[in-house]
Structure formats: C-alpha cells, structure tokens
Amino acid sequence: MQKLQQLFRDFGKSLYDFEWIARQRGAGLRGMKLVALLAGVSCIVAMIFISQGITYVAGDIKKEVQQLPDFTASFEEKVLTVTGIEQPFTRRFEDVEKKDDNAPVVFHVDTNSDVAIDPKTLQENDDEVVISVGKESASFYDPMQKKAETFWYPESASSFTKGDVVSMVGKLIGVYGYALGFFAALIIVSMVFAWKLAYLLLLTWFAYVYNRLAKKQWTFSELYGVGLYAIICPSLVFSALMVFDVFLPFGYSVLVLVFFFMIIRRSGSQNEQKALEADNTTSEKSS
C-alpha cells in the first residue's frame, strides 16, 4: 500500500516539481513506473471510449438489419448468391440523431449482375459512404479519401442468414464488445507509448546539447532517465486537447523540451545531493 501511495505521490510531483525531477538524476529508469501507470490508465480510458463506440455502432447495425427482409447469403466457389431480397437492392441509412457528425451510408446488393458496379455512382450526396455487395466481390467507397476499395470473396467464406447477422452483431453490444475494445485499446496504447519512448531518445539528444552548452555535466542516460518524468505532464495535456479536437503542431515536443530546460536549470544546487539521498532513503523505507 505504501508503494502505491509513493507511486501516486511521485506521479503528482512529476507534473510540476522540476527540482524534484532533477533530484532523480542517476536513479536510472525508475521513472518507467510512472510511464507504466500512465499507460495503464490510458488503456482503461481508451477501452471505455472504444467499447462505447462499438456498442453504439453495433446497436445501430442490429436495428437496421432487423428492418431488412429475411435473407440467406450462400457462397459457392467464391460466388455469392443472396435470396429473399429483390435485387438490385439499395438502402440509405441516415444518422437521424446526427451524433458525432456520422456520414450517411448507402448499402447496395446485386448478386444477379455479372458486372460489378462502381460504388461512387450510387451516391446522391458527396458525403455518402457506399457499401456495394456484388456477385464476386464487395466494394467500399470512402468520401473523405475519395477512394474505392474492392474486396474479393475468399474460398473459405461461409453462408449466413439474417438471423446469423443479428446474433453476431448483438454479441458486440455486451461482453464481446468490451473484450474487443480492451484488445484494441491495448494495441493502440502500446504502439503510442512505444513511439513516446523511442521519440524521447531524439528529444533527449536536444536536451543533451543544451546541457553541454550550459555546462551542467549531465550524461545522456541521466537525461533520458529524467525524461521519463518529463513526458508525463505533456502526455496528459495533449491527450486532453485531443478530446476537444485541438491539434498543435510540434506542441508535444516543445513542451517536453521546456520540461528538460527547467529540469537542467534547476539542477546543480548545493542541497541537491542531500535531497537526493533523502528521497532514496524514503523510497527504500517505503519498499
């Protein structure tokens, strides 16, 4: 319990106390504990947002599929046949509540024609996303990228019915949706923090150059060690800005370098070694 309390105290100090961070000089990669704590909290928050998004989308899909006629989709030698729906079939799904500025979707099915249709020709408005299901392939048109992609059916494709689709999508509204959200969040957060740790090497090099000019005698490894503390506050700040769709080019890099600058400036005081020894003694007692 004491270790956990000490961890949260260190986390709080890393947000503003430059002198305290400077006193972690020579402590190796002890700051990695705080990075791991931030990554864990970020993973939980990301899982909640992603899972809610999956539940919202899955609920909309389930509702729309339930309104379709009963159909059966069967594959034979990578050729799709759909029965129970009069073809060509076109359905337009509007985001009635206009949540998150979602684009309207056009869903088109025609497995009777031997010629695949260009999905863009199905648009009535330029912002419509188009999904076109044909005999041998399915196409997707993204109005944001103004680009169409075609996916050919694999030999392992299985037949399904309307009930199968409703059942499968319904599972994503419950535990399966949260499990998928967790794994997606874990992958995304792992990639983001791997990038942060790698990018910190470059920012540490800039700090090392300033350190040599200021004649503070920090080693590169010592600067990287305190850099682990220096990225905590900027990470929180720019995560909050992302929530409000605010993007500042090079803002993260500038803020981390400001932290490095303040840490190096605050280092070298007469009482620094005594304070460092006191901090180490406190950490040893708490463990």
C-alpha positions in Angstrom: 0.0 0.0 0.0 2.9 2.3 0.8 4.5 1.6 -2.5 1.3 2.5 -4.3 0.9 5.8 -2.3 4.5 6.6 -3.1 3.9 5.9 -6.8 1.0 8.4 -6.9 2.9 11.0 -5.0 5.8 10.7 -7.5 3.2 10.9 -10.3 1.9 14.2 -8.9 5.4 15.7 -8.4 6.3 14.8 -12.0 3.6 17.2 -13.2 5.1 20.4 -11.8 8.1 19.9 -9.5 11.2 20.4 -11.7 13.6 20.4 -8.7 12.2 17.1 -7.6 12.6 15.6 -11.1 16.2 16.9 -11.2 16.9 15.1 -8.0 16.0 11.8 -9.7 19.3 12.2 -11.6 21.2 9.0 -11.5 18.1 7.0 -10.5 18.2 5.0 -13.7 14.9 4.1 -15.3 12.9 4.5 -12.1 10.5 6.8 -13.9 9.4 3.9 -16.1 7.0 3.0 -13.2 5.2 6.3 -13.8 5.1 5.7 -17.6 3.6 2.3 -16.9 1.0 3.8 -14.6 0.1 6.4 -17.2 -0.1 3.7 -19.9 -2.4 1.6 -17.7 -4.8 4.5 -17.0 -4.7 5.5 -20.7 -5.6 1.9 -21.7 -8.6 1.8 -19.3 -9.9 5.2 -20.6 -9.3 4.2 -24.3 -11.1 0.9 -23.6 -14.2 2.7 -22.3 -14.4 5.1 -25.3 -13.7 2.3 -27.9 -16.2 -0.1 -26.2 -18.9 2.5 -26.1 -18.3 3.3 -29.8 -18.5 -0.4 -30.7 -21.7 -0.8 -28.7 -23.2 2.3 -30.4 -22.3 1.2 -33.9 -23.3 -2.4 -33.3 -26.7 -1.3 -31.9 -27.4 0.8 -35.0 -26.4 -2.0 -37.3 -28.5 -4.5 -35.5 -31.5 -2.2 -35.6 -31.1 -1.6 -39.4 -30.6 -5.3 -40.2 -33.7 -6.2 -38.3 -35.7 -4.0 -40.6 -34.4 -5.9 -43.7 -36.4 -8.8 -45.3 -35.4 -12.3 -44.3 -32.5 -13.3 -46.5 -29.9 -16.0 -47.0 -26.4 -15.4 -48.4 -24.7 -18.5 -49.7 -21.2 -18.9 -51.3 -20.2 -21.5 -53.9 -16.7 -21.3 -55.4 -16.2 -17.7 -54.2 -19.5 -16.6 -55.9 -22.2 -15.0 -53.7 -25.9 -15.7 -54.1 -28.5 -13.7 -52.0 -32.1 -14.9 -51.8 -35.1 -13.3 -50.0 -34.3 -9.8 -51.2 -35.4 -8.3 -54.5 -32.4 -7.2 -56.4 -30.9 -4.8 -57.1 -31.5 -3.7 -53.5 -30.5 -0.2 -52.3 -31.0 1.1 -48.8 -29.9 4.5 -47.4 -29.2 4.8 -43.7 -29.3 8.4 -42.3 -27.8 9.3 -39.0 -31.1 10.6 -37.6 -29.7 12.0 -34.4 -26.6 13.4 -36.1 -24.3 12.0 -33.5 -20.5 12.6 -33.9 -21.2 14.0 -37.4 -21.6 10.5 -38.8 -21.9 10.3 -42.6 -25.0 8.7 -44.2 -24.4 5.2 -45.6 -25.7 3.7 -48.8 -26.0 -0.2 -48.8 -26.4 -1.8 -52.2 -26.8 -5.5 -53.1 -26.9 -7.0 -56.6 -25.6 -10.6 -56.9 -27.5 -11.2 -60.2 -25.4 -8.9 -62.3 -22.1 -10.2 -63.8 -20.7 -6.7 -63.9 -19.6 -5.0 -60.7 -21.0 -1.6 -60.2 -18.8 1.5 -59.4 -19.9 2.3 -55.8 -19.4 6.1 -56.4 -22.2 6.0 -58.9 -24.6 5.1 -56.1 -24.1 8.4 -54.3 -26.8 11.0 -54.2 -24.7 13.3 -52.0 -21.0 13.8 -51.9 -20.7 12.8 -48.2 -22.3 9.4 -48.5 -20.3 6.3 -47.6 -21.2 3.5 -50.1 -21.1 -0.3 -49.5 -21.8 -2.3 -52.6 -22.2 -6.1 -52.5 -21.8 -7.9 -55.8 -21.5 -11.5 -57.1 -17.8 -11.9 -56.7 -16.7 -9.0 -54.6 -17.8 -6.2 -52.3 -16.8 -2.6 -52.7 -16.4 0.3 -50.2 -16.3 4.0 -51.2 -14.9 6.5 -48.7 -16.0 10.1 -49.5 -13.3 11.5 -47.2 -10.4 9.9 -49.2 -12.4 9.9 -52.4 -11.3 6.4 -52.9 -12.9 3.0 -53.5 -11.6 -0.4 -52.3 -12.7 -3.8 -53.6 -12.6 -7.0 -51.5 -12.8 -10.4 -53.3 -14.6 -13.2 -51.5 -12.2 -15.9 -50.1 -12.8 -19.6 -50.7 -13.4 -20.1 -47.0 -16.4 -17.7 -47.0 -19.4 -19.3 -45.1 -23.1 -18.9 -45.8 -25.2 -16.9 -43.4 -28.8 -15.7 -42.8 -30.3 -12.5 -41.4 -30.7 -14.2 -38.0 -26.9 -15.0 -38.0 -26.0 -11.4 -38.7 -28.4 -10.1 -35.9 -27.0 -12.7 -33.5 -23.4 -11.9 -34.3 -23.8 -8.1 -34.1 -25.8 -8.5 -30.9 -22.8 -10.1 -29.2 -20.8 -7.0 -29.7 -23.2 -5.0 -27.6 -22.3 -7.0 -24.5 -19.1 -8.7 -23.1 -17.6 -9.3 -26.6 -17.8 -5.6 -27.4 -15.8 -4.7 -24.2 -13.3 -7.5 -24.9 -12.8 -6.2 -28.4 -12.5 -2.7 -27.0 -9.9 -3.9 -24.5 -7.7 -5.6 -27.1 -8.0 -2.6 -29.5 -7.1 -0.2 -26.7 -4.1 -2.4 -25.6 -2.7 -2.4 -29.1 -3.2 1.3 -29.7 -1.8 2.4 -26.3 1.2 0.0 -26.6 2.1 1.5 -30.0 1.7 5.1 -28.8 3.9 4.6 -25.7 6.5 2.6 -27.7 6.6 5.7 -30.0 6.9 8.0 -27.0 9.8 6.1 -25.6 11.6 5.9 -28.9 10.9 9.6 -29.7 12.2 10.5 -26.2 15.7 9.5 -27.4 15.6 12.3 -30.0 14.3 14.9 -27.5 17.0 13.7 -25.0 19.6 14.4 -27.6 18.4 18.1 -27.9 18.4 18.3 -24.1 21.9 16.9 -24.0 23.2 19.5 -26.5 21.7 22.3 -24.3 23.2 20.6 -21.2 26.7 20.7 -22.8 26.3 24.4 -23.6 25.1 25.1 -20.1 28.0 23.1 -18.7 25.7 21.1 -16.3 27.6 17.8 -16.8 24.5 15.6 -17.2 25.1 12.3 -19.1 22.8 11.2 -21.9 21.5 8.2 -19.8 20.8 10.5 -16.8 18.8 12.9 -19.1 16.8 10.0 -20.6 16.0 8.8 -17.0 14.5 12.2 -16.0 13.0 12.4 -19.4 10.6 9.6 -18.4 9.2 12.0 -15.8 9.2 14.9 -18.2 6.8 13.2 -20.7 4.1 12.6 -18.1 2.6 16.1 -18.0 2.8 16.8 -21.8 1.2 13.4 -22.4 -1.8 14.3 -20.2 -2.1 17.8 -21.7 -2.2 16.7 -25.3 -4.5 13.8 -24.5 -6.9 16.3 -23.1 -6.5 18.5 -26.2 -7.3 15.5 -28.4 -10.6 15.0 -26.7 -11.5 18.6 -27.7 -10.1 18.1 -31.3 -7.4 20.6 -30.7 -4.1 19.9 -32.5 -0.9 21.9 -32.0 1.9 21.0 -34.4 5.1 20.1 -32.5 3.4 21.2 -29.3 4.2 17.9 -27.5 7.9 18.2 -28.5 8.1 21.8 -27.4 6.5 21.1 -24.0 8.8 18.1 -23.3 11.9 20.3 -24.2 10.6 23.0 -21.9 10.5 20.4 -19.1 14.0 19.4 -20.0 15.2 23.0 -19.9 13.6 23.7 -16.5 15.0 20.4 -15.1 18.5 21.2 -16.2 18.2 24.8 -15.0 17.1 23.6 -11.5 19.8 21.1 -11.2 23.2 21.7 -9.6 22.0 23.4 -6.3 24.1 22.9 -3.2 21.4 20.9 -1.4 20.6 18.7 -4.4 22.8 15.7 -3.3 21.4 15.8 0.2 17.8 15.9 -1.1 18.5 13.1 -3.5 19.9 10.9 -0.7 16.8 11.8 1.5 14.5 10.8 -1.4 16.3 7.5 -1.9 16.1 6.8 1.8 12.4 7.4 1.9 11.9 5.2 -1.1 13.9 2.4 0.5 11.8 2.6 3.7 8.5 2.6 1.8 9.6 -0.6 0.0 
